[in-house]
């Protein structure tokens, strides 16, 4: 699959992605500072224009507030996380909810369903409700579309996401235990009708046992290409 379209996708480990496009930088699920698999040289940025947050768990959200304030980023998130960020002084947010679409920094972002949980662990150890988890379909100016599933199980309406948004590539969790495993991710790729998958949310901790090799074996017969990036590696 040729991806020579001016978009660069860098996996920073776990579920954090950096996407360079049109001179801008987008970050999905920002967890870099304490991310044990994120290379040190990728923990700082020249710019972050947009941050997308799928849910409030620390392994997706821990660095959102600090990075958003440092780089004056627009944060796209659900309404509950928007309220949490605004209360802590970051007002450059675009709240939305499932089924909605917005334009942000020249990119069209649609929020999709996901089945998981979502909460924010406060500094004192208390738990704050963070709305429902979600995924995103991101459409760039050149019509290239990414589906970032977030943390989720397999669900049949992924076929509707494929039908309605027609994504070119999907970021799918494969680690098992807390999300889909490779078998479920393979079925998700089939339902979505994507041409390519970048697996994520695996290998960070011992319980996340799913592997890209398992996924590759399962989707080869349906013609889906798997880009198993190393943390810090860029797909251009």
C-alpha positions as CSV (number, residue, x, y, z in Angstrom):
1,X,0.0,0.0,0.0
2,X,1.5,3.3,-1.1
3,X,1.2,6.1,1.5
4,X,3.1,8.8,-0.4
5,X,0.6,11.5,0.4
6,X,2.5,13.9,2.5
7,X,1.2,12.5,5.8
8,X,3.7,11.0,8.3
9,X,2.5,8.7,11.0
10,X,4.8,8.1,14.0
11,X,4.0,5.5,16.6
12,X,5.3,6.7,20.0
13,X,4.5,3.4,21.7
14,X,1.3,2.0,23.3
15,X,-1.5,4.0,21.8
16,X,0.2,7.4,21.2
17,X,0.5,8.5,17.6
18,X,2.1,11.7,16.2
19,X,0.8,12.7,12.7
20,X,2.5,15.3,10.6
21,X,0.4,16.9,7.9
22,X,0.3,20.2,6.1
23,X,3.1,21.6,8.2
24,X,1.1,20.8,11.4
25,X,1.4,18.1,14.1
26,X,-1.4,16.1,15.6
27,X,-1.1,13.9,18.7
28,X,-3.5,11.1,19.5
29,X,-3.8,9.9,23.1
30,X,-0.7,11.8,24.6
31,X,1.2,9.6,27.0
32,X,5.0,10.1,26.6
33,X,6.6,11.2,29.8
34,X,6.1,8.0,31.7
35,X,5.5,5.8,28.7
36,X,8.2,3.0,29.2
37,X,8.4,2.3,25.4
38,X,8.4,5.8,24.1
39,X,12.0,6.7,23.0
40,X,13.4,9.7,24.9
41,X,14.1,11.7,21.7
42,X,10.3,11.6,21.0
43,X,9.2,12.9,24.3
44,X,9.6,16.6,23.2
45,X,8.1,18.3,20.2
46,X,8.6,21.3,18.0
47,X,4.9,21.9,17.9
48,X,1.6,20.3,18.7
49,X,-1.3,21.9,16.9
50,X,-4.1,19.4,17.7
51,X,-4.5,16.7,20.4
52,X,-7.2,14.0,20.1
53,X,-8.2,12.2,23.3
54,X,-10.2,8.9,23.1
55,X,-10.7,8.5,26.9
56,X,-9.4,9.5,30.3
57,X,-7.2,6.6,31.4
58,X,-3.6,7.7,32.2
59,X,-2.0,5.6,29.5
60,X,-3.9,7.7,26.9
61,X,-4.3,11.1,28.7
62,X,-1.5,11.6,31.3
63,X,0.4,14.3,29.3
64,X,-2.6,16.0,27.7
65,X,-2.9,19.0,30.0
66,X,0.8,19.7,30.3
67,X,1.4,19.4,26.5
68,X,-1.7,21.4,25.6
69,X,-0.7,24.3,27.8
70,X,2.9,24.2,26.6
71,X,2.1,24.2,22.9
72,X,-1.3,26.0,23.0
73,X,-2.8,23.0,21.3
74,X,-6.5,22.6,20.5
75,X,-7.8,19.5,22.4
76,X,-10.6,17.5,20.8
77,X,-12.3,15.3,23.4
78,X,-15.7,14.5,24.9
79,X,-17.6,17.0,27.0
80,X,-16.6,15.6,30.3
81,X,-12.8,15.8,29.6
82,X,-13.3,19.2,28.1
83,X,-14.9,20.4,31.4
84,X,-12.0,18.8,33.4
85,X,-9.4,20.6,31.2
86,X,-11.2,23.9,31.3
87,X,-11.4,23.8,35.1
88,X,-7.6,23.4,35.1
89,X,-7.0,26.4,32.9
90,X,-6.9,25.1,29.4
91,X,-9.7,26.6,27.4
92,X,-8.5,25.9,23.9
93,X,-10.7,22.8,23.5
94,X,-13.2,21.5,20.9
95,X,-15.7,19.3,22.8
96,X,-17.8,16.8,20.9
97,X,-19.7,13.6,21.2
98,X,-20.2,10.4,19.3
99,X,-21.8,10.8,15.9
100,X,-20.6,14.4,15.6
101,X,-18.0,15.9,13.2
102,X,-16.0,19.1,13.4
103,X,-13.3,20.9,11.5
104,X,-10.2,21.7,13.4
105,X,-6.9,23.1,11.9
106,X,-8.0,22.0,8.4
107,X,-8.8,18.5,9.4
108,X,-12.3,16.9,9.7
109,X,-12.7,14.8,12.8
110,X,-15.6,12.5,13.5
111,X,-16.1,10.8,16.9
112,X,-17.2,7.2,16.7
113,X,-18.3,4.6,19.3
114,X,-16.0,2.5,21.4
115,X,-16.6,0.0,24.2
116,X,-14.3,0.4,27.1
117,X,-14.3,2.5,30.3
118,X,-13.1,6.0,31.0
119,X,-11.9,7.8,34.2
120,X,-9.2,10.2,35.3
121,X,-7.1,9.4,38.4
122,X,-6.5,12.6,40.3
123,X,-3.3,13.5,42.1
124,X,-4.8,12.5,45.4
125,X,-5.8,9.1,44.1
126,X,-9.5,9.9,43.7
127,X,-11.3,8.9,40.5
128,X,-13.2,11.4,38.3
129,X,-15.8,10.2,35.7
130,X,-14.4,11.1,32.2
131,X,-17.4,10.4,30.0
132,X,-17.7,7.6,27.5
133,X,-14.7,6.3,25.5
134,X,-14.6,6.9,21.8
135,X,-12.7,6.5,18.6
136,X,-12.0,9.0,15.8
137,X,-12.1,9.1,12.0
138,X,-9.7,11.8,10.8
139,X,-10.0,13.1,7.3
140,X,-7.1,15.2,5.9
141,X,-7.2,17.7,3.1
142,X,-6.2,15.2,0.6
143,X,-9.1,12.9,1.6
144,X,-6.9,10.3,3.3
145,X,-8.7,8.9,6.3
146,X,-7.5,7.3,9.5
147,X,-9.7,5.4,11.9
148,X,-8.2,5.5,15.4
149,X,-10.3,3.0,17.3
150,X,-9.1,3.9,20.8
151,X,-9.4,1.2,23.5
152,X,-12.3,-1.1,22.5
153,X,-13.6,-4.6,22.0
154,X,-14.7,-5.8,18.7
155,X,-18.3,-4.6,17.8
156,X,-20.4,-5.2,14.8
157,X,-21.1,-1.6,14.0
158,X,-17.5,-1.2,12.9
159,X,-19.0,-2.2,9.6
160,X,-21.1,1.0,9.7
161,X,-17.9,3.0,10.5
162,X,-16.4,1.4,7.3
163,X,-19.6,2.1,5.3
164,X,-20.1,5.7,6.5
165,X,-16.5,7.0,6.6
166,X,-14.5,4.6,4.4
167,X,-11.2,4.8,6.2
168,X,-8.0,4.0,4.4
169,X,-6.0,2.8,7.5
170,X,-6.9,1.8,11.0
171,X,-5.1,2.1,14.3
172,X,-6.3,-1.0,16.2
173,X,-5.4,-2.3,19.7
174,X,-4.3,-5.9,19.7
175,X,-2.9,-6.4,23.3
176,X,-5.9,-8.5,24.6
177,X,-7.0,-8.4,28.3
178,X,-8.2,-4.7,28.2
179,X,-8.9,-4.4,24.5
180,X,-9.2,-6.6,21.4
181,X,-6.8,-9.4,20.7
182,X,-5.3,-10.1,17.2
183,X,-8.2,-12.3,16.2
184,X,-10.7,-9.6,17.1
185,X,-8.6,-7.0,15.4
186,X,-8.5,-9.1,12.2
187,X,-12.3,-9.2,12.2
188,X,-12.4,-5.5,12.9
189,X,-10.2,-4.9,9.8
190,X,-12.5,-7.0,7.7
191,X,-15.7,-5.2,9.0
192,X,-14.0,-1.8,8.4
193,X,-12.9,-2.7,4.9
194,X,-9.5,-1.0,5.4
195,X,-6.5,-1.6,3.3
196,X,-4.0,-1.4,6.1
197,X,-3.7,-1.6,9.9
198,X,-1.2,-0.2,12.4
199,X,-1.4,-2.3,15.6
200,X,-1.1,-0.6,19.0
201,X,-1.8,-1.1,22.7
202,X,0.4,-4.2,22.9
203,X,3.8,-5.1,24.5
204,X,3.9,-2.1,26.8
205,X,3.3,-4.3,29.9
206,X,3.5,-8.1,30.3
207,X,-0.3,-8.6,30.4
208,X,-0.7,-7.2,26.9
209,X,0.2,-10.4,25.1
210,X,-1.2,-9.9,21.5
211,X,1.5,-9.6,18.8
212,X,1.6,-8.1,15.3
213,X,2.8,-11.4,13.9
214,X,-0.5,-13.0,15.0
215,X,-2.4,-10.2,13.3
216,X,-0.4,-10.5,10.1
217,X,-1.2,-14.2,9.9
218,X,-4.9,-13.6,10.3
219,X,-5.3,-10.8,7.8
220,X,-3.0,-12.0,5.0
221,X,-5.9,-13.9,3.3
222,X,-8.1,-10.8,3.1
223,X,-5.4,-8.6,1.6
224,X,-4.9,-6.2,4.6
225,X,-1.3,-4.9,5.1
226,X,0.0,-4.6,8.6
227,X,2.5,-1.9,9.4
228,X,4.1,-3.1,12.7
229,X,6.0,0.0,13.6
230,X,8.7,0.1,16.3
231,X,8.2,2.9,18.9
232,X,9.5,6.0,17.3
233,X,9.3,4.6,13.8
234,X,7.6,6.7,11.1
235,X,5.4,5.6,8.2
236,X,5.8,8.1,5.4
